[in-house]
Amino acid sequence: MRSLLSLADLDEQLSQPTQGVLDTLRVLEGDVMVLGAGGKMGPTLARMIRRALDALGQKNREVIAVSRFSSPEAQSELSRHGVRTLACDLLNAAHVDALPEVPNILFLAGQKFGTHSAPGLTWVMNTTVPSIVAQRFARSRIVVFSTGCVYPLTSVEGLGSSERDALGPPGEYGNSCVGRERVFEYHGQQQGTPMLFYRLSYAIDLRYGVLMDVAQKVAQGEPVDVTMGYVNVIWQGDANARAIQCLAHTTVPPIALNVTGLERVSIRELAKEFGEIFQKPVTIIGSEAPTAWLFDASLSNDWFGPPSVSLEEMICATADWVSAGGVTNGKPTHFQARDGQF
């Protein structure tokens, strides 16, 4: 991965289509819609699709980004890169009904942060919106973004949760995400809609992510809690590419796919490495619990191969970004939370 010096460099890297993306979109027909495109991943995901279609000489195929677009800048930036934007409240069934018919859907909408203070809104966003969308796009194929938080915490000595494991997370957020999957599953089977549940865990964008959380604490001399002792991470560009390729893997009934890196990242060792890079003392608090949210992503790696960006490359890029005072979105992941309260 080349050096990333600016937001423009970062977004260019995160939206660079892979050969797998090109191969998938070459075979799939029709336009592509990203629902919930105004969040952390939506803008670069939509841009990756647009860049891939342009590279294939298929400029007539549309990429449509749908969001409330509370940030006019995000909407105009997508438009500048050839992505059609539509402002829409996905909780309003009439607004969703007015969206164009599109055969390929990536569903990114949902709520995580604020669940503890507003659980009702989280459940509405994570279950009511899926019901509205699933019924409206019964004739589409849908990749539904989900989360590894649908699983219970698992032993740090094992392989991590696999797609075959029973669901049963702690906390309302994780349970509402199980609800999201169940609602889509119900409508998909009723209507014959091919779907895939994209259980993504800890995508890394230099503006946010577990690596940024730990790096900032070390750089600022704050203690690092290692009670949640291990995590899995994946570069957001690789997560974007895998999501697009999943459009070719949707099934009836839906299939689930864990998406993350294969390495088990020790928070303690990660903090120590950032301490060496920044030449800062590291303060560790807590001790590693016997369980964590860990995931077996071997199936996605069988399908798509290893991620293109290594863990060490992500660590170095994060350290460079923090050292240079790079912008962040100010939203910690709260990966330390073991009770599912976000």
Summary of the structure (lengths in Angstrom):
residues: 342
radius of gyration: 19.3
end to end distance: 32.1
largest distance: 58.1
contacts: 1160
relative contact order: 0.15
helix: 42%
strand: 16%
